[in-house]
Amino acid sequence: MKPLPGAREIVLNFQQKKIKIVIASNPMFPMNVQLTRLRWAGLDDIEYDLITSADNTNYVKPRLEYYHHICQAIQVNPEECLMVGNDAFNDMIASKIGMKTYLTTDSDQMSIELSRELAKDVRLEMPTPNFKGPLVDLAKLIDD
């Protein structure tokens, strides 16, 4: 992992606006690993409302229970949330519980192809994101 240009500024902007922020990385690792990954991304010194990890989450993506758990943990209804992610299936599946979704286009095509294969395996259709674009455009969306 390496810092994604603009990511830190976006997170700090959301924090300043009192928007709840969750690191909803697939919780296959314990918290210490998630914190290391945040350090690699240059985002470890920011306070989050929740960081999902194997220590605090019983479900993984693309299970809808994972997204319900996040909403319960931060005491917000799914309809009040925006899931931002780079995985066309595992992240955009959050729309199935009423979350709005934003698919970042900053990542490589391999993640998207893998998601398509996963969608075929579980016989679910690939969710269409509400919004799509580079991460830097996310700030404009929130400001509108």
MODELLER restraints for C-alpha pairs under 7 A, 6 or more apart:
rsr = mdl.restraints
at = mdl.atoms
rsr.add(forms.Gaussian(group=physical.xy_distance, feature=features.Distance(at['CA:1:A'], at['CA:37:A']), mean=6.77, stdev=0.5))
rsr.add(forms.Gaussian(group=physical.xy_distance, feature=features.Distance(at['CA:1:A'], at['CA:40:A']), mean=5.68, stdev=0.5))
rsr.add(forms.Gaussian(group=physical.xy_distance, feature=features.Distance(at['CA:1:A'], at['CA:41:A']), mean=5.97, stdev=0.5))
rsr.add(forms.Gaussian(group=physical.xy_distance, feature=features.Distance(at['CA:2:A'], at['CA:40:A']), mean=5.51, stdev=0.5))
rsr.add(forms.Gaussian(group=physical.xy_distance, feature=features.Distance(at['CA:2:A'], at['CA:41:A']), mean=4.82, stdev=0.5))
rsr.add(forms.Gaussian(group=physical.xy_distance, feature=features.Distance(at['CA:3:A'], at['CA:40:A']), mean=6.76, stdev=0.5))
rsr.add(forms.Gaussian(group=physical.xy_distance, feature=features.Distance(at['CA:3:A'], at['CA:41:A']), mean=4.09, stdev=0.5))
rsr.add(forms.Gaussian(group=physical.xy_distance, feature=features.Distance(at['CA:3:A'], at['CA:42:A']), mean=5.59, stdev=0.5))
rsr.add(forms.Gaussian(group=physical.xy_distance, feature=features.Distance(at['CA:4:A'], at['CA:41:A']), mean=6.94, stdev=0.5))
rsr.add(forms.Gaussian(group=physical.xy_distance, feature=features.Distance(at['CA:6:A'], at['CA:136:A']), mean=5.83, stdev=0.5))
rsr.add(forms.Gaussian(group=physical.xy_distance, feature=features.Distance(at['CA:8:A'], at['CA:43:A']), mean=6.30, stdev=0.5))
rsr.add(forms.Gaussian(group=physical.xy_distance, feature=features.Distance(at['CA:10:A'], at['CA:139:A']), mean=6.13, stdev=0.5))
rsr.add(forms.Gaussian(group=physical.xy_distance, feature=features.Distance(at['CA:20:A'], at['CA:49:A']), mean=5.99, stdev=0.5))
rsr.add(forms.Gaussian(group=physical.xy_distance, feature=features.Distance(at['CA:21:A'], at['CA:48:A']), mean=5.45, stdev=0.5))
rsr.add(forms.Gaussian(group=physical.xy_distance, feature=features.Distance(at['CA:21:A'], at['CA:49:A']), mean=5.49, stdev=0.5))
rsr.add(forms.Gaussian(group=physical.xy_distance, feature=features.Distance(at['CA:22:A'], at['CA:48:A']), mean=5.95, stdev=0.5))
rsr.add(forms.Gaussian(group=physical.xy_distance, feature=features.Distance(at['CA:22:A'], at['CA:49:A']), mean=5.63, stdev=0.5))
rsr.add(forms.Gaussian(group=physical.xy_distance, feature=features.Distance(at['CA:22:A'], at['CA:50:A']), mean=4.76, stdev=0.5))
rsr.add(forms.Gaussian(group=physical.xy_distance, feature=features.Distance(at['CA:22:A'], at['CA:51:A']), mean=5.73, stdev=0.5))
rsr.add(forms.Gaussian(group=physical.xy_distance, feature=features.Distance(at['CA:23:A'], at['CA:50:A']), mean=6.28, stdev=0.5))
rsr.add(forms.Gaussian(group=physical.xy_distance, feature=features.Distance(at['CA:23:A'], at['CA:51:A']), mean=4.61, stdev=0.5))
rsr.add(forms.Gaussian(group=physical.xy_distance, feature=features.Distance(at['CA:23:A'], at['CA:52:A']), mean=6.31, stdev=0.5))
rsr.add(forms.Gaussian(group=physical.xy_distance, feature=features.Distance(at['CA:24:A'], at['CA:51:A']), mean=6.29, stdev=0.5))
rsr.add(forms.Gaussian(group=physical.xy_distance, feature=features.Distance(at['CA:24:A'], at['CA:52:A']), mean=5.55, stdev=0.5))
rsr.add(forms.Gaussian(group=physical.xy_distance, feature=features.Distance(at['CA:25:A'], at['CA:52:A']), mean=6.45, stdev=0.5))
rsr.add(forms.Gaussian(group=physical.xy_distance, feature=features.Distance(at['CA:26:A'], at['CA:60:A']), mean=5.83, stdev=0.5))
rsr.add(forms.Gaussian(group=physical.xy_distance, feature=features.Distance(at['CA:26:A'], at['CA:61:A']), mean=5.92, stdev=0.5))
rsr.add(forms.Gaussian(group=physical.xy_distance, feature=features.Distance(at['CA:27:A'], at['CA:52:A']), mean=5.48, stdev=0.5))
rsr.add(forms.Gaussian(group=physical.xy_distance, feature=features.Distance(at['CA:27:A'], at['CA:53:A']), mean=4.07, stdev=0.5))
rsr.add(forms.Gaussian(group=physical.xy_distance, feature=features.Distance(at['CA:27:A'], at['CA:54:A']), mean=5.00, stdev=0.5))
rsr.add(forms.Gaussian(group=physical.xy_distance, feature=features.Distance(at['CA:27:A'], at['CA:57:A']), mean=6.74, stdev=0.5))
rsr.add(forms.Gaussian(group=physical.xy_distance, feature=features.Distance(at['CA:27:A'], at['CA:60:A']), mean=5.96, stdev=0.5))
rsr.add(forms.Gaussian(group=physical.xy_distance, feature=features.Distance(at['CA:28:A'], at['CA:53:A']), mean=6.45, stdev=0.5))
rsr.add(forms.Gaussian(group=physical.xy_distance, feature=features.Distance(at['CA:28:A'], at['CA:54:A']), mean=5.40, stdev=0.5))
rsr.add(forms.Gaussian(group=physical.xy_distance, feature=features.Distance(at['CA:29:A'], at['CA:53:A']), mean=5.73, stdev=0.5))
rsr.add(forms.Gaussian(group=physical.xy_distance, feature=features.Distance(at['CA:29:A'], at['CA:54:A']), mean=5.25, stdev=0.5))
rsr.add(forms.Gaussian(group=physical.xy_distance, feature=features.Distance(at['CA:30:A'], at['CA:53:A']), mean=5.29, stdev=0.5))
rsr.add(forms.Gaussian(group=physical.xy_distance, feature=features.Distance(at['CA:30:A'], at['CA:54:A']), mean=4.79, stdev=0.5))
rsr.add(forms.Gaussian(group=physical.xy_distance, feature=features.Distance(at['CA:30:A'], at['CA:55:A']), mean=5.52, stdev=0.5))
rsr.add(forms.Gaussian(group=physical.xy_distance, feature=features.Distance(at['CA:31:A'], at['CA:53:A']), mean=5.27, stdev=0.5))
rsr.add(forms.Gaussian(group=physical.xy_distance, feature=features.Distance(at['CA:31:A'], at['CA:54:A']), mean=6.93, stdev=0.5))
rsr.add(forms.Gaussian(group=physical.xy_distance, feature=features.Distance(at['CA:31:A'], at['CA:55:A']), mean=6.31, stdev=0.5))
rsr.add(forms.Gaussian(group=physical.xy_distance, feature=features.Distance(at['CA:34:A'], at['CA:53:A']), mean=6.78, stdev=0.5))
rsr.add(forms.Gaussian(group=physical.xy_distance, feature=features.Distance(at['CA:35:A'], at['CA:44:A']), mean=6.35, stdev=0.5))
rsr.add(forms.Gaussian(group=physical.xy_distance, feature=features.Distance(at['CA:38:A'], at['CA:44:A']), mean=4.80, stdev=0.5))
rsr.add(forms.Gaussian(group=physical.xy_distance, feature=features.Distance(at['CA:49:A'], at['CA:74:A']), mean=6.69, stdev=0.5))
rsr.add(forms.Gaussian(group=physical.xy_distance, feature=features.Distance(at['CA:59:A'], at['CA:65:A']), mean=6.37, stdev=0.5))
rsr.add(forms.Gaussian(group=physical.xy_distance, feature=features.Distance(at['CA:59:A'], at['CA:66:A']), mean=4.93, stdev=0.5))
rsr.add(forms.Gaussian(group=physical.xy_distance, feature=features.Distance(at['CA:60:A'], at['CA:66:A']), mean=5.72, stdev=0.5))
rsr.add(forms.Gaussian(group=physical.xy_distance, feature=features.Distance(at['CA:61:A'], at['CA:90:A']), mean=5.45, stdev=0.5))
rsr.add(forms.Gaussian(group=physical.xy_distance, feature=features.Distance(at['CA:62:A'], at['CA:90:A']), mean=4.69, stdev=0.5))
rsr.add(forms.Gaussian(group=physical.xy_distance, feature=features.Distance(at['CA:62:A'], at['CA:93:A']), mean=6.43, stdev=0.5))
rsr.add(forms.Gaussian(group=physical.xy_distance, feature=features.Distance(at['CA:64:A'], at['CA:94:A']), mean=6.79, stdev=0.5))
rsr.add(forms.Gaussian(group=physical.xy_distance, feature=features.Distance(at['CA:67:A'], at['CA:94:A']), mean=6.34, stdev=0.5))
rsr.add(forms.Gaussian(group=physical.xy_distance, feature=features.Distance(at['CA:71:A'], at['CA:77:A']), mean=5.98, stdev=0.5))
rsr.add(forms.Gaussian(group=physical.xy_distance, feature=features.Distance(at['CA:71:A'], at['CA:78:A']), mean=6.14, stdev=0.5))
rsr.add(forms.Gaussian(group=physical.xy_distance, feature=features.Distance(at['CA:78:A'], at['CA:97:A']), mean=6.45, stdev=0.5))
rsr.add(forms.Gaussian(group=physical.xy_distance, feature=features.Distance(at['CA:78:A'], at['CA:98:A']), mean=5.41, stdev=0.5))
rsr.add(forms.Gaussian(group=physical.xy_distance, feature=features.Distance(at['CA:78:A'], at['CA:99:A']), mean=4.88, stdev=0.5))
rsr.add(forms.Gaussian(group=physical.xy_distance, feature=features.Distance(at['CA:79:A'], at['CA:98:A']), mean=5.07, stdev=0.5))
rsr.add(forms.Gaussian(group=physical.xy_distance, feature=features.Distance(at['CA:79:A'], at['CA:99:A']), mean=4.99, stdev=0.5))
rsr.add(forms.Gaussian(group=physical.xy_distance, feature=features.Distance(at['CA:79:A'], at['CA:100:A']), mean=6.94, stdev=0.5))
rsr.add(forms.Gaussian(group=physical.xy_distance, feature=features.Distance(at['CA:80:A'], at['CA:99:A']), mean=6.91, stdev=0.5))
rsr.add(forms.Gaussian(group=physical.xy_distance, feature=features.Distance(at['CA:81:A'], at['CA:99:A']), mean=5.27, stdev=0.5))
rsr.add(forms.Gaussian(group=physical.xy_distance, feature=features.Distance(at['CA:81:A'], at['CA:100:A']), mean=6.23, stdev=0.5))
rsr.add(forms.Gaussian(group=physical.xy_distance, feature=features.Distance(at['CA:82:A'], at['CA:99:A']), mean=5.77, stdev=0.5))
rsr.add(forms.Gaussian(group=physical.xy_distance, feature=features.Distance(at['CA:82:A'], at['CA:100:A']), mean=4.71, stdev=0.5))
rsr.add(forms.Gaussian(group=physical.xy_distance, feature=features.Distance(at['CA:82:A'], at['CA:101:A']), mean=5.35, stdev=0.5))
rsr.add(forms.Gaussian(group=physical.xy_distance, feature=features.Distance(at['CA:83:A'], at['CA:91:A']), mean=6.86, stdev=0.5))
rsr.add(forms.Gaussian(group=physical.xy_distance, feature=features.Distance(at['CA:83:A'], at['CA:94:A']), mean=6.81, stdev=0.5))
rsr.add(forms.Gaussian(group=physical.xy_distance, feature=features.Distance(at['CA:83:A'], at['CA:99:A']), mean=6.61, stdev=0.5))
rsr.add(forms.Gaussian(group=physical.xy_distance, feature=features.Distance(at['CA:83:A'], at['CA:100:A']), mean=6.25, stdev=0.5))
rsr.add(forms.Gaussian(group=physical.xy_distance, feature=features.Distance(at['CA:83:A'], at['CA:101:A']), mean=4.73, stdev=0.5))
rsr.add(forms.Gaussian(group=physical.xy_distance, feature=features.Distance(at['CA:83:A'], at['CA:102:A']), mean=6.16, stdev=0.5))
rsr.add(forms.Gaussian(group=physical.xy_distance, feature=features.Distance(at['CA:84:A'], at['CA:101:A']), mean=5.93, stdev=0.5))
rsr.add(forms.Gaussian(group=physical.xy_distance, feature=features.Distance(at['CA:84:A'], at['CA:102:A']), mean=4.73, stdev=0.5))
rsr.add(forms.Gaussian(group=physical.xy_distance, feature=features.Distance(at['CA:84:A'], at['CA:103:A']), mean=6.09, stdev=0.5))
rsr.add(forms.Gaussian(group=physical.xy_distance, feature=features.Distance(at['CA:85:A'], at['CA:91:A']), mean=5.48, stdev=0.5))
rsr.add(forms.Gaussian(group=physical.xy_distance, feature=features.Distance(at['CA:85:A'], at['CA:102:A']), mean=6.46, stdev=0.5))
rsr.add(forms.Gaussian(group=physical.xy_distance, feature=features.Distance(at['CA:85:A'], at['CA:103:A']), mean=5.36, stdev=0.5))
rsr.add(forms.Gaussian(group=physical.xy_distance, feature=features.Distance(at['CA:85:A'], at['CA:104:A']), mean=5.89, stdev=0.5))
rsr.add(forms.Gaussian(group=physical.xy_distance, feature=features.Distance(at['CA:86:A'], at['CA:103:A']), mean=5.49, stdev=0.5))
rsr.add(forms.Gaussian(group=physical.xy_distance, feature=features.Distance(at['CA:86:A'], at['CA:104:A']), mean=4.96, stdev=0.5))
rsr.add(forms.Gaussian(group=physical.xy_distance, feature=features.Distance(at['CA:86:A'], at['CA:105:A']), mean=6.74, stdev=0.5))
rsr.add(forms.Gaussian(group=physical.xy_distance, feature=features.Distance(at['CA:86:A'], at['CA:107:A']), mean=6.29, stdev=0.5))
rsr.add(forms.Gaussian(group=physical.xy_distance, feature=features.Distance(at['CA:87:A'], at['CA:111:A']), mean=6.10, stdev=0.5))
rsr.add(forms.Gaussian(group=physical.xy_distance, feature=features.Distance(at['CA:87:A'], at['CA:112:A']), mean=6.07, stdev=0.5))
rsr.add(forms.Gaussian(group=physical.xy_distance, feature=features.Distance(at['CA:87:A'], at['CA:115:A']), mean=6.61, stdev=0.5))
rsr.add(forms.Gaussian(group=physical.xy_distance, feature=features.Distance(at['CA:88:A'], at['CA:103:A']), mean=6.62, stdev=0.5))
rsr.add(forms.Gaussian(group=physical.xy_distance, feature=features.Distance(at['CA:88:A'], at['CA:112:A']), mean=5.64, stdev=0.5))
rsr.add(forms.Gaussian(group=physical.xy_distance, feature=features.Distance(at['CA:88:A'], at['CA:115:A']), mean=6.00, stdev=0.5))
rsr.add(forms.Gaussian(group=physical.xy_distance, feature=features.Distance(at['CA:89:A'], at['CA:115:A']), mean=5.05, stdev=0.5))
rsr.add(forms.Gaussian(group=physical.xy_distance, feature=features.Distance(at['CA:89:A'], at['CA:116:A']), mean=6.95, stdev=0.5))
rsr.add(forms.Gaussian(group=physical.xy_distance, feature=features.Distance(at['CA:89:A'], at['CA:119:A']), mean=6.67, stdev=0.5))
rsr.add(forms.Gaussian(group=physical.xy_distance, feature=features.Distance(at['CA:89:A'], at['CA:126:A']), mean=5.86, stdev=0.5))
rsr.add(forms.Gaussian(group=physical.xy_distance, feature=features.Distance(at['CA:89:A'], at['CA:127:A']), mean=6.53, stdev=0.5))
rsr.add(forms.Gaussian(group=physical.xy_distance, feature=features.Distance(at['CA:90:A'], at['CA:115:A']), mean=6.98, stdev=0.5))
rsr.add(forms.Gaussian(group=physical.xy_distance, feature=features.Distance(at['CA:92:A'], at['CA:101:A']), mean=5.81, stdev=0.5))
rsr.add(forms.Gaussian(group=physical.xy_distance, feature=features.Distance(at['CA:92:A'], at['CA:127:A']), mean=5.74, stdev=0.5))
rsr.add(forms.Gaussian(group=physical.xy_distance, feature=features.Distance(at['CA:92:A'], at['CA:129:A']), mean=5.95, stdev=0.5))
rsr.add(forms.Gaussian(group=physical.xy_distance, feature=features.Distance(at['CA:93:A'], at['CA:127:A']), mean=5.82, stdev=0.5))
rsr.add(forms.Gaussian(group=physical.xy_distance, feature=features.Distance(at['CA:95:A'], at['CA:101:A']), mean=6.30, stdev=0.5))
rsr.add(forms.Gaussian(group=physical.xy_distance, feature=features.Distance(at['CA:100:A'], at['CA:130:A']), mean=6.03, stdev=0.5))
rsr.add(forms.Gaussian(group=physical.xy_distance, feature=features.Distance(at['CA:101:A'], at['CA:129:A']), mean=5.20, stdev=0.5))
rsr.add(forms.Gaussian(group=physical.xy_distance, feature=features.Distance(at['CA:101:A'], at['CA:130:A']), mean=5.22, stdev=0.5))
rsr.add(forms.Gaussian(group=physical.xy_distance, feature=features.Distance(at['CA:101:A'], at['CA:131:A']), mean=6.24, stdev=0.5))
rsr.add(forms.Gaussian(group=physical.xy_distance, feature=features.Distance(at['CA:102:A'], at['CA:129:A']), mean=5.81, stdev=0.5))
rsr.add(forms.Gaussian(group=physical.xy_distance, feature=features.Distance(at['CA:102:A'], at['CA:130:A']), mean=6.10, stdev=0.5))
rsr.add(forms.Gaussian(group=physical.xy_distance, feature=features.Distance(at['CA:102:A'], at['CA:131:A']), mean=4.57, stdev=0.5))
rsr.add(forms.Gaussian(group=physical.xy_distance, feature=features.Distance(at['CA:102:A'], at['CA:132:A']), mean=5.32, stdev=0.5))
rsr.add(forms.Gaussian(group=physical.xy_distance, feature=features.Distance(at['CA:103:A'], at['CA:129:A']), mean=6.06, stdev=0.5))
rsr.add(forms.Gaussian(group=physical.xy_distance, feature=features.Distance(at['CA:103:A'], at['CA:131:A']), mean=6.34, stdev=0.5))
rsr.add(forms.Gaussian(group=physical.xy_distance, feature=features.Distance(at['CA:103:A'], at['CA:132:A']), mean=4.65, stdev=0.5))
rsr.add(forms.Gaussian(group=physical.xy_distance, feature=features.Distance(at['CA:103:A'], at['CA:133:A']), mean=6.51, stdev=0.5))
rsr.add(forms.Gaussian(group=physical.xy_distance, feature=features.Distance(at['CA:104:A'], at['CA:132:A']), mean=5.86, stdev=0.5))
rsr.add(forms.Gaussian(group=physical.xy_distance, feature=features.Distance(at['CA:104:A'], at['CA:133:A']), mean=5.17, stdev=0.5))
rsr.add(forms.Gaussian(group=physical.xy_distance, feature=features.Distance(at['CA:104:A'], at['CA:134:A']), mean=5.14, stdev=0.5))
rsr.add(forms.Gaussian(group=physical.xy_distance, feature=features.Distance(at['CA:104:A'], at['CA:135:A']), mean=5.51, stdev=0.5))
rsr.add(forms.Gaussian(group=physical.xy_distance, feature=features.Distance(at['CA:105:A'], at['CA:132:A']), mean=6.92, stdev=0.5))
rsr.add(forms.Gaussian(group=physical.xy_distance, feature=features.Distance(at['CA:105:A'], at['CA:133:A']), mean=5.19, stdev=0.5))
rsr.add(forms.Gaussian(group=physical.xy_distance, feature=features.Distance(at['CA:105:A'], at['CA:134:A']), mean=4.96, stdev=0.5))
rsr.add(forms.Gaussian(group=physical.xy_distance, feature=features.Distance(at['CA:106:A'], at['CA:134:A']), mean=5.45, stdev=0.5))
rsr.add(forms.Gaussian(group=physical.xy_distance, feature=features.Distance(at['CA:106:A'], at['CA:135:A']), mean=6.71, stdev=0.5))
rsr.add(forms.Gaussian(group=physical.xy_distance, feature=features.Distance(at['CA:116:A'], at['CA:126:A']), mean=6.96, stdev=0.5))
rsr.add(forms.Gaussian(group=physical.xy_distance, feature=features.Distance(at['CA:119:A'], at['CA:125:A']), mean=6.21, stdev=0.5))
rsr.add(forms.Gaussian(group=physical.xy_distance, feature=features.Distance(at['CA:119:A'], at['CA:126:A']), mean=6.09, stdev=0.5))
